[in-house]
Amino acid sequence: MPLSVRKIFSTITGNDQLLWISLCFFVQAVGNNLIAGGLGATYIYFTYGYAGGLYSAFTLVGMSATALLMIFYPKIAKNFGRKPLMRCLLFLSLAGYLMMLGSFLIPAMAGFWILTIGYMFAGFGQYGCYLIMMISILNTVEYNEYQFGRRDEAIIASVRPFVSKLGSAFIVLITSVTYMIFGVTKYTNEISALENEVTLRMISEGQKLSAVDSLLSSVTKGQTVSLLLVMVIISFAFMVISYALYLKHYRLDEAEYERICKELAKQ
């Protein structure tokens, strides 16, 4: 049976815990994905050069920790409550982001690997919080049934992908504004134009790389540092805000969720 817009709206707005965890998830999703949304690639191109697949190495190593977390999260979650675990993940991400900031002071490829390892730690913490938020959204199904006598699983399950897309749109906005403020747009536009020319076989790959190197030689140190500061500080700030909102407003911790499930089982 098709769901009406009114039904969807009333379910989401009527469930206070769903509303709060959706806001927490949105803020966390922005912090989690901001670096991968374009700022990270541009920073690496500006700092370490366009050729050589460095950004691929950055993302591969940086995101490798998330694969391990997916495997071991159930075991980790058994030994920590969600909120204490989030606190640990917050400090782990802080260490990673500090490494990323410090990488700028380390020359050449050593700085790149410090940046990449820092991103791996930061990503581990961020993705761990993402998993907790995702589970927390699903737990509002039982809360909804407890409060209103309806599970409304389909509606509640659809909230996460919707909020993720909303977060992606916000990341594009932050990235675009950052590029405009610090004069980066002209470089990204010219690089895109050169890539299109290679695709159309108007120039060779070698000519493109030579033109990009020439273009990037005019990037200032201030522009590069600004990109690093934005992607690190905003990412971590959004993580902290999400954590603070979760602590203050999300009440469905393990004990409360178990109590609700027991109450439902009696019915």
Steps between C-alpha positions, in 0.01 A plus 500: 500500500656834395598735781355849496718806550289588803569160654874532443506853641294411807716195577825692483385812683309303763803293602722737698786250520493448125513875446800546729697204367429616143652838583798332669546272199482792256766699687722194538463407132624844396805474724566143393489560125626858460861405421394237245255748346769683303705699749738211568575442132558869431728537801713203393526630143604843626752365750645185346424527128240370259670188364596174663172380645565655839134575563413137428758391759363758743144369473600132490713515815278757668184296456657161568427538871128518429510151349662365816244682712212341311643157584582561866229749598264238657781377723605854594141602573460214748774642720399867484173686533419716199560832669835402661605347168413822318717692746795271426439534127488878537847508657632260237374731227651799679840330494457430129400856417795639698730276297343636182561857613858418599571338164527841339817567701666180376654523154446285192362147510550455874238770547267324261515175696447680832196664339373164375550315829332790681206469262484128576469566876252780446297285262496209744350723768254664265381174349458345843267786592320451170428135589372601844274766348366254244413245768348776712267596216381140467435480874235768469276239332432334836469840665240596240308178569524558875373857473238471227431130447648508146846392384505691169827327407492600132471869583767496770740296285464755219619783724867400488546509119301823482715668766816365331400664171419823681843486663666445160327809364621702799856376445484625140388838634784521754754391240377749240498788749851407617628497143345841430626662820859388451514537121527130426215474248708627209752219552240223530317632192817509291602150609152373407533668160836332442354161596221554246753585231682172567169312479427667165858422388575866446818469709709208627528381859854637517389843377222502758736419787745765386220759482367400845849525654537847353157597630563369852831683525300822547306366802601694812597349834208689656252327271643158580502557877145636482375179337669288766357708784147495357486127435650407839338754730151482350508120486594473866267781609202326341599176671511673839163669441342169402643331810375781727148481354500122537603517866242762584194392304519130407354297786487152344819362648545126541315482833202707385475314171503165682229624737280605209549165325398317820190716532405425141550128555243506780231641270 
